[in-house]
Amino acid sequence: MNKNHTITFAGFLISLTGAILFSTKAIFVKLAFRSTQVDAVTLLSLRMLFSLPFYLVAAWMVSKKENKKVMSLRDWILIIMLGILGYYLSSLFDFIGLQYVSAGLERLILFLYPTFAVLINTFFFKAKLSRVQLIALALTYLGIGIAYFGELQVDTSNPKFFFGSFMIFLCAVTYSFYLVGTGRMVEKVGVTRYTAYAMLAATVGIFLNFLFTHRVQNIPFTPALTGYAIALAIIATVLPSFMMSNGMKRIGSNNVSIITSIGPVSTIIQAHFFLGEQIIAAQVFGTTLVIAGVILIGWQSKYGTAESN
């Protein structure tokens, strides 16, 4: 794969729009919690219910273009495990955490996943950790610490603030494992087939979780809940995922990863206007450090000498 993609205006605009749409997820989740009193498992189940058909149709339409390599039992097990990590557990941790922390802080903690991916490659796959990557890691963790301390001063009344933060942290960890594994499995089985099977595995897990803990007839299919679930599925999930994939084809994954640094800023601004969340100095400064660290990691991946996935 060519690493030196030219950044076209179309590729940049598509990637930027996708990143901004992705950043609306926390806003829709918080609005749904606020106005419908729905729980995390039910909302996540509805998100998967409304988004899954789009992925299955897309997979069916383009599956003939991909190499139909026979998948081994190991391939099946890895895809199922990665689907459970990336679409089920990671999303569940995220939705639970969003009940107790602000949307801005959620996006900032989640934005640690590129650094976790670097550490996973370093410790599990023996990739070399460069000096630039060490500086980037230090910047991101320092930024999170500053923003978290500032948020703690504002949100002192929430008794489950630390629990919610820990859930978001687990979301970032599980998602980073999913990303590292995805980079390897996509090359073996093809991106569309991988995405469809991983989505199916995650959906089965989410629906089983729901059926063991809830009753289908108790889902409050109010216009508000249905509207938020559809918006969460299409605006914050389906559309941006296809945009990001298209952006990667046009300008490369490293350029897209740098562009997605707009995510935390977009979420903080949206949270201020749609949720009434405060924008504090510590949050702004911490966010700046985190974004600088992530951009450094993306820049190092593009031009540096560290081993790639």
C-alpha positions in Angstrom: 0.0 0.0 0.0 1.3 3.4 -0.9 2.0 5.4 2.2 2.5 8.7 0.5 -1.0 9.6 -0.5 -1.7 13.1 -1.8 -4.3 15.0 0.2 -7.0 16.0 -2.2 -9.7 18.5 -1.3 -12.4 15.9 -1.8 -10.6 13.4 0.4 -10.0 16.0 3.1 -13.6 17.2 3.1 -15.0 13.7 3.2 -12.7 12.6 6.1 -13.4 15.8 8.0 -17.2 15.5 7.6 -16.9 11.8 8.7 -14.9 12.7 11.8 -17.4 15.4 12.8 -20.4 13.1 12.3 -18.6 10.4 14.4 -18.2 13.0 17.1 -22.0 13.4 17.3 -22.4 10.0 18.9 -21.9 11.2 22.5 -24.3 14.1 21.9 -27.1 11.8 20.7 -26.5 9.3 23.6 -26.5 12.1 26.2 -29.7 13.6 24.7 -31.4 10.1 24.6 -30.5 9.5 28.3 -31.7 12.9 29.3 -35.0 12.9 27.5 -36.1 9.2 27.6 -34.5 7.7 30.7 -33.5 4.7 28.5 -30.7 2.4 29.8 -27.4 1.8 28.0 -28.1 -1.8 26.9 -31.4 -0.9 25.3 -30.0 2.2 23.5 -27.0 0.2 22.2 -29.3 -2.6 21.0 -31.5 -0.1 19.1 -28.4 1.5 17.6 -27.3 -1.9 16.3 -30.8 -2.8 15.2 -31.1 0.3 13.0 -27.5 0.3 11.6 -27.0 -3.4 10.9 -29.1 -3.6 7.7 -27.1 -0.8 6.0 -23.8 -2.7 6.7 -25.3 -6.0 5.5 -26.6 -4.5 2.3 -23.3 -2.8 1.6 -21.4 -6.0 2.3 -23.7 -8.0 -0.1 -23.4 -5.4 -2.9 -19.6 -5.2 -2.9 -18.7 -8.7 -1.6 -18.2 -10.0 -5.2 -15.3 -7.6 -5.7 -13.2 -9.1 -3.0 -11.1 -12.2 -3.0 -13.1 -15.1 -1.6 -10.2 -16.7 0.3 -11.3 -19.6 2.4 -11.3 -18.6 6.1 -9.8 -20.9 8.7 -11.3 -21.7 12.1 -8.7 -19.4 13.6 -9.8 -16.6 11.3 -13.4 -17.1 12.3 -12.5 -17.1 16.0 -10.4 -13.9 15.7 -13.1 -12.0 13.8 -15.7 -13.0 16.3 -13.5 -11.9 19.2 -12.6 -8.6 17.5 -16.3 -7.9 16.7 -17.1 -8.5 20.4 -14.3 -6.2 21.5 -14.9 -3.4 19.0 -18.6 -3.2 18.4 -20.0 -4.9 21.6 -17.9 -4.4 24.7 -16.3 -1.1 23.6 -19.7 0.4 22.7 -21.3 -0.9 25.9 -18.5 0.5 28.1 -18.9 3.8 26.2 -22.7 4.0 26.6 -22.5 3.1 30.3 -19.8 5.7 30.9 -21.7 8.5 29.2 -24.3 8.2 31.8 -21.9 9.7 34.4 -19.3 11.9 32.5 -19.6 14.8 30.1 -19.6 14.3 26.4 -16.4 16.4 26.0 -14.5 14.3 28.6 -15.8 11.1 27.0 -14.4 12.0 23.6 -11.1 13.1 25.2 -10.6 9.9 27.1 -11.6 7.9 24.0 -9.0 9.8 22.0 -6.3 7.9 23.9 -6.9 4.8 21.7 -4.1 5.7 19.2 -1.6 5.7 22.0 -2.9 2.4 23.3 -2.6 1.0 19.8 1.1 2.1 19.7 1.7 0.4 23.1 -0.1 -2.8 22.0 2.1 -3.0 18.9 5.2 -2.3 21.1 4.5 -4.9 23.8 2.7 -7.6 21.9 4.1 -7.3 18.4 7.6 -6.0 19.3 7.3 -2.8 17.3 10.0 -0.2 18.1 8.9 2.8 20.1 10.6 5.9 18.7 11.5 9.1 20.6 8.8 11.0 18.8 6.2 8.4 19.9 7.4 8.7 23.5 7.0 12.5 23.3 3.5 12.0 21.8 2.5 9.6 24.6 3.7 12.0 27.3 1.7 14.8 25.7 -1.5 12.9 25.4 -1.4 11.5 29.0 -0.4 14.9 30.4 -3.3 16.5 28.4 -5.8 13.9 29.7 -4.6 14.5 33.3 -5.0 18.3 33.0 -8.5 18.1 31.4 -9.6 15.4 33.9 -8.5 17.5 36.9 -10.4 20.5 35.5 -13.5 18.4 34.9 -13.3 17.0 38.4 -13.5 20.5 39.8 -16.7 21.2 37.9 -18.4 17.8 38.3 -17.8 17.2 42.0 -21.4 16.4 42.8 -21.5 13.2 40.6 -20.9 10.2 42.8 -20.2 7.9 39.8 -17.8 10.2 38.0 -14.8 7.9 38.5 -16.8 4.8 37.6 -18.0 6.5 34.4 -14.4 7.6 33.6 -13.2 4.1 34.1 -15.9 2.7 31.7 -14.8 5.2 29.0 -11.1 4.2 29.7 -12.1 0.5 29.1 -13.8 1.5 25.9 -10.6 3.1 24.6 -8.6 0.0 25.6 -10.9 -2.5 24.0 -11.3 -0.3 20.9 -7.5 -0.1 20.5 -7.2 -3.9 20.6 -10.0 -4.0 17.9 -8.1 -1.6 15.7 -4.8 -3.4 15.9 -6.5 -6.7 15.1 -8.5 -5.2 12.3 -5.4 -3.9 10.6 -4.2 -7.5 10.4 -7.4 -9.3 9.6 -8.6 -7.0 6.8 -5.6 -7.9 4.8 -6.4 -11.6 5.1 -10.2 -11.7 4.5 -11.1 -8.3 2.9 -12.6 -5.2 4.5 -16.3 -5.7 3.6 -16.4 -9.4 4.6 -14.5 -8.6 7.8 -16.8 -5.7 8.7 -20.0 -7.7 8.0 -18.9 -10.7 10.1 -17.6 -8.6 13.0 -20.8 -6.6 13.0 -22.8 -9.8 13.1 -20.8 -11.2 16.0 -21.2 -8.0 17.9 -24.9 -7.8 17.2 -25.5 -11.3 18.4 -23.6 -10.5 21.6 -25.5 -7.2 22.2 -28.9 -8.9 21.5 -28.1 -11.8 23.8 -27.1 -9.3 26.5 -30.4 -7.5 26.0 -32.5 -10.7 26.0 -30.9 -11.9 29.2 -31.4 -8.7 31.1 -34.5 -7.1 29.5 -37.9 -7.9 28.0 -38.5 -6.9 24.4 -42.1 -5.8 25.2 -40.7 -3.3 27.7 -38.8 -1.2 25.2 -40.5 2.2 25.2 -40.7 2.8 21.5 -41.6 6.5 21.9 -41.0 8.9 19.0 -38.2 10.5 21.0 -36.3 7.3 21.6 -36.8 6.0 18.1 -35.6 9.3 16.7 -32.5 9.3 18.8 -31.7 5.7 18.0 -32.1 6.2 14.3 -30.0 9.3 14.4 -27.4 7.5 16.4 -27.4 4.6 13.9 -27.3 6.6 10.7 -25.8 10.0 11.4 -23.2 8.9 14.0 -22.5 5.4 12.8 -23.3 4.4 9.3 -22.6 7.6 7.3 -19.3 8.4 9.0 -18.0 4.9 8.8 -18.5 4.9 5.0 -17.0 8.4 4.7 -13.9 7.4 6.7 -13.4 4.3 4.5 -13.8 6.5 1.4 -11.4 9.0 2.8 -8.8 6.4 3.5 -9.0 5.2 -0.1 -8.5 8.8 -1.3 -5.8 10.1 1.0 -4.6 7.2 3.1 -5.2 6.0 6.6 -2.4 8.1 8.2 -3.8 11.3 6.8 -7.3 10.4 7.9 -6.0 9.6 11.4 -4.5 13.1 11.7 -7.7 14.7 10.4 -9.8 12.9 13.0 -8.0 14.9 15.6 -10.9 17.4 15.1 -13.1 14.9 17.0 -12.6 16.1 20.6 -12.9 19.7 19.6 -16.1 19.1 17.6 -17.6 17.1 20.6 -16.7 19.8 23.1 -18.3 22.6 20.9 -21.4 20.5 20.2 -21.7 19.6 23.9 -21.6 23.3 24.9 -24.4 24.3 22.5 -26.7 21.2 22.6 -26.1 19.9 26.1 -25.1 23.1 28.0 -21.8 21.7 29.1 -19.2 24.2 30.2 -16.0 24.9 28.3 -13.2 25.3 30.9 -9.6 26.4 30.4 -8.2 23.1 31.7 -10.3 21.2 29.2 -9.1 23.4 26.3 -5.5 23.2 27.3 -5.7 19.4 27.9 -7.5 18.9 24.6 -4.7 20.8 22.8 -2.0 18.6 24.3 -3.9 15.4 23.4 -4.5 16.5 19.8 -0.8 17.5 19.5 0.2 14.0 20.7 -2.1 12.2 18.4 -1.0 14.3 15.4 2.6 13.4 16.3 1.8 9.7 16.3 0.1 10.1 12.9 3.0 12.1 11.6 5.5 9.5 12.9 3.5 6.7 11.3 3.7 8.5 8.0 7.3 9.7 7.9 9.0 8.0 10.8 11.1 4.8 11.0 9.1 2.9 13.6 7.6 -0.4 12.4 4.2 -0.3 11.0 1.3 -2.8 11.4 
